């Protein structure tokens, strides 16, 4: 095609109509790298408005390649360009699409679509683990090519020239009534009775974050202090911007406090004392439900806002997990739904296209069979998954439910990762459960040695490298191991052993290929119990808390080969030897229910009567000794008889663990366990100790 004319009259007319309709569109630019670079520069010159170019190609004007997504999010552009010759990073593409304003265009450069089928782009290596044979093709790019070909977007191809889709009918003027209703609901919750939380659900671009900011502005006249929290500070940028506009105040993106609104990260919100009249939690689906539950217990007025679809966390899975809790514990909770776009018009072409390209609306099946006999469990390959959209959306949608920090890059990891195996349980065409497994290890002697001496940290092999750091051995580096990356059961079918059945099938399938299988997950007692009931051994509890969940990570491992039973047993014993001192130091705030699970499996049997210690403890119970005098006696007796803790009631368990095993202060115990007064605490301690001692008889 002759490149002299970039914007023919019909294209200019189309873009004007697009702008009048407040719609956004994708402009797909395909051809050789030199040609597309030339066209892109001319297009950006002719298209008016603030622009952004994401590329490493310095021949593209003002090109930059941000290392982190937060450098893209929170911005607004009329024209943005993503250079596919530099490779598709789904996270970056999704983030860039979200910055396009009404009437704007996202330009996507790609090779000719037929060439894209065999194109190994620079980002491909990001998803490859070290010393494992790479896939010969990118299944992500093959699917991407097919999806792009089917999209109703503007196309400019080196051979075929311009193609324009049918223009959408002009939508009605933006209707702000729902957002105004939402703001009123937020202020009502903030000023109303305690323990009546509000849940706001919305699609992307529907103005939920701006509604939070405008509600904060409305609360200034009532002198209400508002805390806003989210997994990422950038997620609440819109709330701060709208508060600044409403109050006519100066605002910088680095500000964490503006007027009556302050940002506090989730971990600090639940672990530190903060004064607030109301707490706003944005992108609540990105947080584990136990964190949301703790926020509700700590703060009397809470507003939760979350995106229904998108990689922040799928709304359906979130509501299936969270709403039953609200129904049970907060009968008067309220709900409001925002479905009308604010930043652009309804039925936006760019939104529809990006959702399709990146599976942003992937969800598990809604129509479940009535009977679940003859469940089929099988492994599917990446090629099969990339060619079956129904299957892909079900599997990815289910795996998104399993984890609260899923990103769009996980889609590409699943389709292109060179170590990935995918297993599913299905009834007819309905996916009941799914698991993503990574095959790790079998590394060279040289790389193994470099990992052990700390000079290399290669891509992938997360489980193998973590174990090597624990035992300073190359056993799990040079042998193959499997890591469960994600495992998920349909949220309406949990507690039916489908997860256990799927794991057993995976273990059987891999038993001749790997020595062991393991997993890493957030340290919740129920999760650890699930894995340990299937004979996975706890070998590590991470020292650092996850910034989002506020939990320590747990690492479990199971032998699939008799030769590695001894190494796993040694790792388990190492943790059991270290745990008593860990609980006093690094783990002295570890959740008591999780401690019970650790003790249950690390110290299964060890009942010893220490007569001298017991005599002193009985004097304490008889008010002859102070608590301080008998702490050493209690510590020895309890550690020598750990299985008895499991037999105590949950309140006694938590009190004994906090006081004796974790050496927490009286003040902390009173606050965390909601015990009123030292007299009541003293009575509760004696009751708990008496129950424990009675079990020795």
Beta strands, then each sheet from edge to edge (+ up, - down):
strand 1: 25-30
strand 2: 51-54
strand 3: 63-64
strand 4: 77-83
strand 5: 100-110
strand 6: 154-157
strand 7: 161-163
strand 8: 198-202
strand 9: 226-229
strand 10: 257-258
strand 11: 261-263
strand 12: 278-281
strand 13: 302-307
strand 14: 334-338
strand 15: 376-380
strand 16: 420-427
strand 17: 430-441
strand 18: 480-489
strand 19: 516-522
strand 20: 537-545
strand 21: 552-559
sheet 1: 3+ 2+ 4+ 5+ 1+ 6+ 7-
sheet 2: 10+ 11- 9- 12- 13- 8- 14-
sheet 3: 15+ 16- 17+ 18- 19- 21+ 20-
end
